Amino acid sequence: MTTVYCVHCGGLLSASGHEVCRTPRTALEPPRYCSECARRMVVQVMPSGWTARCSRHGDISSTTPRATTG
């Protein structure tokens, strides 16, 4: 998996301005954008965790290891 885009705002990780995306609060948030294509994902939050689905790259969940935004 190649992390190119921010999972919280959908912007390029190489661009500046991601300070708001890298806070302790957002570390607990599920991803809203696909890190590979920046498409908005369908996210379901449950008491036991969350799942997120990209129409192009498939599903991830809170139990799936993922790359960080920073």
C-alpha positions as CSV (number, residue, x, y, z in Angstrom):
1,M,0.0,0.0,0.0
2,T,1.4,3.4,-1.0
3,T,0.5,6.3,1.2
4,V,0.3,9.4,-1.0
5,Y,-2.7,11.2,0.4
6,C,-3.8,12.2,3.9
7,V,-6.5,9.9,5.3
8,H,-8.1,12.8,7.1
9,C,-8.3,15.6,4.6
10,G,-7.5,13.9,1.2
11,G,-4.7,16.3,0.4
12,L,-1.2,15.3,-0.8
13,L,1.1,14.3,2.1
14,S,3.9,16.2,0.4
15,A,1.9,19.5,0.7
16,S,2.1,21.7,3.7
17,G,-0.8,22.4,6.1
18,H,-1.4,19.0,7.6
19,E,-0.8,20.2,11.2
20,V,-4.5,19.9,11.9
21,C,-4.5,16.4,10.6
22,R,-1.8,15.3,13.0
23,T,-3.3,15.8,16.4
24,P,-3.9,13.3,19.2
25,R,-7.7,13.5,18.5
26,T,-7.3,12.6,14.8
27,A,-5.1,9.7,15.7
28,L,-8.2,8.0,17.1
29,E,-10.4,8.9,14.1
30,P,-11.1,6.4,11.3
31,P,-9.7,7.4,7.9
32,R,-12.1,9.3,5.7
33,Y,-10.1,9.4,2.5
34,C,-8.2,6.6,0.7
35,S,-4.4,7.0,1.2
36,E,-3.8,5.7,-2.3
37,C,-6.3,7.6,-4.5
38,A,-7.8,10.3,-2.1
39,R,-11.4,9.0,-2.8
40,R,-13.9,9.6,-0.1
41,M,-14.5,6.3,1.7
42,V,-17.6,4.8,3.2
43,V,-16.9,4.6,6.9
44,Q,-18.9,2.7,9.5
45,V,-18.1,3.3,13.2
46,M,-19.2,0.6,15.7
47,P,-18.5,0.2,19.4
48,S,-16.0,-2.5,18.6
49,G,-14.1,-0.4,16.0
50,W,-14.5,0.9,12.5
51,T,-14.5,-0.2,8.8
52,A,-13.8,1.9,5.8
53,R,-14.3,1.0,2.1
54,C,-12.7,2.6,-0.9
55,S,-14.5,1.8,-4.2
56,R,-11.2,1.2,-5.9
57,H,-8.9,-0.3,-3.2
58,G,-11.2,-2.3,-1.0
59,D,-11.8,-2.5,2.7
60,I,-9.7,-1.7,5.8
61,S,-10.7,-1.8,9.4
62,S,-9.5,-0.7,12.8
63,T,-7.8,-4.2,13.2
64,T,-6.0,-3.8,9.9
65,P,-2.5,-2.3,10.2
66,R,-2.2,0.9,8.2
67,A,0.3,3.6,7.4
68,T,0.2,6.8,9.4
69,T,-0.4,10.3,8.0
70,G,3.0,11.7,9.2
